[in-house]
């Protein structure tokens, strides 16, 4: 019988797998469609999916104005990241973006220490640094000296602010959770995010030739909406409530490893000697993060939250 802690880690692992699988699909779609429009469609479809689930279960209800504000706040960090990413990637290289993103778990640990007024153990701190090193070795194909070429241009600074948003993401979820069902929480977080995106993308939405979008693009968007948005949001929010923010964010380090596996199955092989040290370092760091974690954060899960997570 798996413990609540083990189940939460398993959910975050599946979340990471779904996100990793979305990279080749997302790259294919966004080569022919505006990234913000794609993001709006995936959020809209994911919202409708959860509305349908709640209606079928006869549990759909309109939240109070206070709760709508809370759900909007929960949606902001991820939305802020997407907006920053789309702005920054006009000038920032994917390699620079990948390297800067490895700072997210460490930022989560520092922010969580201030927000929850607790310290992070030395073993977890070393694991976070080790994961960052391992992910960097994979991204730069074993040559960390290439990291010195990253210049803090205006675009890179914007992207780093987006990374700060992602670092805040599990903290905001944990802080704002009030014991409601995660289906309800995910549904209204997605609806609020869709509302904000509608305002931001209205001019682009009017210009899109919706009937001209090919079937394969719609299939790809369908995957992104159902798996990389709806299900991944659901798993992420459950994990964020049960685990320490730095543990949640540390799953970021597994993404380069899983992307390597996806690429290997698709025939895009990377020489093992270029990434082996990075893969081993990431796996060792993740083992420490999962086994040790943050005792103070584990104890912080209140009884209502435990009951909701057990459902």
N, C-alpha and C positions, 0 to 999 in steps of 0.2 A: 504493500500500500504506500503510494507516494505521499509525502508530506506537502502541506500548503506551499512551503518554500520551494520544494523540488518542482511542483506543478507550475509555479510562477516562473521559474527558470526555463522550464520546458516551453511555456507559452512564448517567452521572449526569444527562445531559439527559433521557433516556428515563425515568429514575427520577422526575425533577421533573414531567414530563408526566403520568405515571400518578398521582402525588399530587395534581396540580392537578385532574385529571378526577374525583378521588374526592370533592371538596368538595361539589358539588351532590347527589351520590348519598348521601354520608354525612349531609348535612343532612336529606334526605328520610327516611332510615331512622331517624335518632335523634330525629325528631319523634314517633315512635310506640314506640320501644324504648329501654331503659336503655343509655346509651352504653358503660358498662363491660361489659354483656352482649354488645353488638355487637362490642366489641373482643375479648372472649374467643372468640366464635364465629369471627371472622376469623382469629385466631391459631391456633385449633384446626384449621380447615379448611386453612390454609396449611401447618401442620405435617404433616397427613395427606398433603397433596400431595407434599411432599418425601420423606416416608417411602416413599410409593409409588414415586417415582422411584428412590430408592436400592435398594429391594427389587427393582424391575425390572432394575436394573443389577447386582444381586447384590453391592452394596457397603454394604448396611446393617450397621452394627455398633454395639454399645453402647460409648460412650466410658468411659474410666477416671474414677474419682471426681475426680481432679485436673482432667481436661478438662471434666467436667460443671460443676465450679466455675467454670472459665474461661468456658464458654458462658453460664452464669447471669450472670456479671459483664458479659458483652457485652450481654445482654438488658436489664440494669437501667436504663441511661440512657433508652432509649425508653419503657420501662414507667413510669419515674418521671415522665417528661413527661406521659404520658397521664393518670396518676392526678392529677397537679397540675392539669392542664387541666380535668378533669371536676370537681374540687373548686372551682377558681377560677371557672369559667364560671357558677356559681350566682349570683355577684355581679358578676364582671368582664364588661364589654361585649366583643363580638367585635372592635370597633374598637380598644379598649385592648389586647386580646390580640394582634391583628395587629401593632400598633405595637411592643409589647414583644418580639415574636418576631424583629423585625429586628436585635436585639442578638446573636443566636446566632452569626453568622459572626465578629464581632469578639471575642466571648468565646472562640470556638474558637482564634482566632489567639493570644490572650493565654495561654490554657491550654497550647496546643501549645508555645509558647516556653519555658514552665517545664518541661513534661514531657519534651520532646525536646532541651532546652537549646540552642536556636537562636534567632536573631533573625529578624524578618520584615522584608523590604525595604520601603523607603519607598513604592515604587510600589504594592505590594500593600496596604499600610496605607491609602494614599489611595483605592485601589479599593474596599476594604472600607467605608470611610467614605462614599464616593460611592454604593455600592450601598445602604447603609443610608438615605442621603438620598433616593435615587431611589424605593426601596420606600415610604418615608414619604410622598413626594409622591403616589404612587399611592393609598395607603391613605387619606390625608386629602384626596384630590381636589385637590391643588395648594395646599392651605392648611395649611402646617406650623405655623401659630400654634395650630391645634387641638390639637397635641401637648402644649401647655402645660396642657390640661385633664386630662391623665392624672395622677391622684393615686395615690401609693403606698399604697393601702389594703392590708389584710391579704390579700385575695384576689389583688391584683396582685403582692404579694410572693411568694405561693405560686406563682403562674404564672411569675414570673421565676426561681424555683428550678427549675421544670420546664424552662424555656429553658436553664438552666445544664446540665441533664441532656442536652438535645439537643446543646449545644455540646461536651459530653464524648463524645458518641456516636462520631464518627469517630476520636477519639483512642483510646478504649478498644478499638475494632475493630483499629486499626493496632497498638496495643501488645500485644494478646492474640493476634494471628494467629500461627500456628505452621506455616504452609505446607500445611495440609490442603486438600482440595478445597472449593470454595465451596458446592457442593451439601450436603456434609456439615456444614460450618460453619453455613450458613443453617438447615438442618434442625434441628440440635440447639439453636441459639439460639432458634428458634421454639418448640421443645418445652419448653425451660426456661422461657421466657416464659409459655407456656400453663399450665405447672404453677403458677407464681406467681399468675397471674390466677385460676386455679381456686380457690386458697385465698382470694383477696381477694373473689371474687364468688359463692362458694358459696351464701349465703342468697338472692341474687337469682336464681340459676340454678334453684333449686328452685321458685320462685314463677312462673317464665315458663310461659305456656300455649303450648308449642312447636307444637302442632297447629293453633293459631289464627292463626299468622303467615301473612299473605297471600303469594301466589306472587311478586308484584313485589318485596316486601321481601327474600325469599330470593334473588331474582336480583341485587338490589343488594348484599346481603351476599356473594354469590358473586363479584361484581366486586371488592369490597374485599378479599376473602380471596386471590383469585388474583393480581390485578394490583397493588392498592395495599398488599398485605402480602407475599405470597410472592415475586413477581417484583421488586418494589421493594426488598425486603430483600436479595435476591440481588445486584442491581445496586449498591445502596448499599455493601454490604460489599466488593465488588470495588473500587469507586471509593475507598473509605476506605483500603484497603491501598496503592493505587498513587499516590494524590495527597496533598498536604498537607491537614491537617484544615480549615484556613481555606478552601481551594479547594472542598472538599466542601460545607462549610456555606454557602459563598457562593451555591450554587445555590438556596438559600432565597429570594434576591432575585428570582429568575425566576418564583416562584410567583404573585405579584400580577399580573405581565404575562400569564402563561398563563391565570389565572383571568379576566382581562379578555377574552381571546380566547374562552374557553369561554362566558362570558356573552353575548358579541356573537353567537355562533352560536345561542344559545338565545333571542335576541331582547331580552336585557336590556342595552341600549346605554348606555354612559357617554360623555358628551361628550369628544371627543379633547382639546380645549383644557384640560380639567381634569387630564388624566393624561399628556399628551405629554412634558412635561419629565421626569417621573418615569421613563417608559418609556425614553427616550433615555439618561438618566443610568444606569439599571440596565444597559442593553445595553453602554454604553461601559465601565462598571466590570467587567462580566463578561468583556469582551474582554481587558482588562488582566490579570484574574485568570487567564484561560486561557493567555494568551501568556507571562506573566512567571512566575507561580506562585512557589514557593519552591524554589530549586535544591537546598538542603540536604535538603529533604524528598523531592525526586525521587530523589536519590542514595541515600536511606535504604532504598529497596526492595531487599531482599536477593535473592540468586539463587533460593532456593526459592520466594519470593513471585512473582518474575518468571515462573518456570516454571508455577506454579499459575494465574497470571493469563492466561497464553498458552493454557491449555487451553480 
